[in-house]
Amino acid sequence: VKGGKKRNLEGGLVSGLYFQAGDEAPYYLCEGPATGLSVVAAGKTAVCTFGAKNMPDVAQAFIKRGFPVVIAADNDESGIAVARSIQAATGCKIVFPPTPGTDFNDYHLSAGIDAVRAVLEGSGAVSEGPSPLLRPVEAPEPYPVTAFGQWEPLISRVAQVMNIDPAM
C-alpha cells in the first residue's frame, strides 16, 4: 500500500502472470489478492491477475487451454470495462458485487461470505455496473489564478506555454 493505494511492486513483472488458489472449475478471475481470498473463502477457485490490465492475457491463457472462466470483476469503471471486453471476445460469464465502487472483498466485509457466494453462483443480487449520473453536472466556476499567491507567475507561464486558460 502506497499513499493509501494498493499497488504492485514498482518495476515488477506482472504481464501474463497470476496466482491461483484452488483447482476446481470454474476459475474466477479477479484483480487483487484480497478479492481472491474472498472468492476462496466462498469455496471457489480464484485466479488473481494483479490488476485489470493483466486480466485479458490471463483469461486468454485459461480459455485457450479449455478452462471455464468467470470474471469476478470489481464494480468500478475499469473493472467492468475490462470484464465486458473479455466477455465480448470470449463469451465468458461476468459477476460483480452489487455496490458500485466495490470489489468482492469489500462485499465480503459488508454483506458476508454467503452473499459473496450467492453472487458468484449467480443467485445473488448483481448490479448492472456503475450507475450513470442522474443529472448533468455543471462545470465549476474557474478557480482564479490569483488565489495561488506567490505561485501565480509560474502557473501563468505554464498555462501560456501549454496554451490553456490559467483559471482552473
C-alpha positions in Angstrom: 0.0 0.0 0.0 1.5 3.3 -1.1 -0.2 6.6 -0.3 -3.4 4.7 0.6 -3.5 3.0 -2.8 -2.9 -0.7 -3.4 0.0 -1.1 -6.0 2.1 -3.9 -7.4 5.8 -3.8 -6.8 7.3 -1.0 -8.8 9.2 -2.4 -11.8 7.9 -5.9 -11.1 6.8 -8.2 -13.9 3.1 -8.7 -14.0 2.1 -9.2 -17.6 0.6 -12.7 -18.1 1.3 -13.8 -14.5 -1.3 -14.8 -12.0 -1.7 -16.5 -8.6 -4.2 -19.4 -8.4 -5.8 -20.7 -5.2 -7.8 -23.9 -5.7 -8.1 -26.2 -8.7 -11.8 -26.8 -9.4 -13.6 -25.2 -12.3 -14.9 -22.7 -13.0 -11.9 -20.4 -12.4 -12.9 -17.0 -11.0 -10.5 -14.4 -12.3 -10.2 -11.3 -10.1 -7.9 -8.3 -9.9 -6.4 -8.4 -6.4 -5.3 -10.8 -3.8 -7.8 -9.6 -1.2 -10.6 -10.3 -3.7 -9.1 -13.6 -4.5 -9.1 -14.6 -0.8 -12.8 -13.7 -0.5 -13.5 -15.9 -3.6 -11.6 -18.8 -2.0 -13.5 -18.2 1.3 -16.7 -18.6 -0.7 -15.5 -22.1 -1.7 -14.4 -21.2 -5.3 -11.2 -21.3 -7.2 -9.6 -17.8 -7.5 -7.1 -16.6 -10.1 -5.6 -13.3 -9.1 -4.4 -11.3 -12.1 -2.8 -8.5 -10.1 -4.8 -5.8 -11.9 -7.4 -5.2 -14.6 -4.8 -4.6 -17.3 -3.4 -8.1 -16.9 -6.8 -9.8 -16.8 -7.3 -10.2 -20.6 -3.9 -12.0 -21.0 -4.7 -14.4 -18.1 -8.2 -15.0 -19.3 -7.0 -15.9 -22.8 -4.4 -18.3 -21.4 -7.1 -20.1 -19.4 -9.6 -20.1 -22.2 -7.1 -21.4 -24.8 -6.4 -24.4 -22.5 -10.2 -25.0 -22.4 -10.7 -24.0 -18.8 -14.1 -22.4 -17.9 -13.6 -18.8 -16.7 -15.8 -16.4 -14.8 -14.7 -12.8 -14.4 -15.2 -11.7 -10.8 -15.0 -8.1 -11.7 -14.5 -5.1 -9.5 -17.7 -2.9 -9.7 -15.9 0.1 -11.0 -15.3 1.7 -14.4 -12.1 -0.1 -15.3 -13.1 -3.4 -13.8 -16.4 -3.6 -15.7 -14.9 -2.2 -18.9 -12.2 -4.9 -18.9 -14.6 -7.7 -18.0 -17.0 -6.7 -20.8 -14.2 -6.6 -23.3 -13.1 -10.1 -22.3 -16.7 -11.3 -22.4 -17.1 -9.8 -25.9 -14.0 -11.6 -27.1 -14.6 -15.0 -25.3 -18.3 -15.2 -24.2 -17.3 -15.9 -20.6 -19.6 -15.0 -17.7 -19.1 -11.9 -15.6 -20.2 -11.4 -12.0 -19.6 -8.3 -9.8 -20.7 -7.1 -6.4 -24.0 -5.1 -6.4 -22.5 -2.0 -4.8 -20.8 0.4 -7.3 -17.2 1.2 -6.4 -16.6 -2.1 -4.6 -14.9 -5.5 -5.2 -15.8 -8.9 -3.7 -13.6 -8.4 -0.7 -15.4 -5.1 0.1 -18.7 -7.0 -0.4 -17.5 -9.9 1.8 -16.7 -7.4 4.6 -20.0 -5.6 4.3 -22.5 -8.4 3.5 -20.8 -11.6 4.5 -19.4 -14.6 2.7 -22.9 -16.1 1.9 -23.8 -13.0 -0.1 -20.5 -13.3 -2.0 -21.1 -17.0 -2.7 -24.7 -16.2 -3.9 -23.4 -13.6 -6.4 -20.6 -15.9 -7.6 -23.0 -18.7 -8.2 -25.5 -16.4 -10.0 -28.3 -16.4 -7.4 -27.4 -13.2 -5.6 -28.1 -9.6 -6.4 -25.9 -8.3 -9.2 -25.6 -4.7 -10.2 -25.5 -3.8 -13.9 -22.4 -1.8 -13.3 -21.7 1.8 -12.4 -24.8 3.9 -12.4 -25.0 6.8 -14.9 -25.3 10.3 -13.5 -28.9 11.1 -12.7 -28.4 14.7 -13.8 -25.9 16.6 -15.8 -23.1 18.1 -13.7 -22.4 21.7 -14.3 -18.9 22.9 -14.9 -17.5 24.5 -11.8 -16.6 28.2 -11.6 -13.0 28.8 -12.7 -10.5 29.0 -9.8 -8.8 32.3 -10.0 -5.0 32.1 -10.6 -4.5 35.0 -8.2 -5.5 32.7 -5.4 -2.2 30.9 -5.7 -0.3 33.9 -4.4 3.5 33.5 -5.0 2.8 30.7 -7.5 0.7 32.9 -9.8 3.6 33.8 -12.2 4.7 30.2 -12.5 1.1 28.9 -13.1 0.5 31.7 -15.6 3.7 30.9 -17.5 2.9 27.2 -17.6 -0.6 28.0 -18.9 0.9 30.2 -21.6 3.3 27.6 -22.7 0.5 25.0 -22.8 -1.8 27.4 -24.5 -4.5 27.0 -21.9 -6.5 29.3 -19.6 -4.7 29.7 -16.3 -8.0 29.8 -14.4 -8.8 26.3 -13.1 
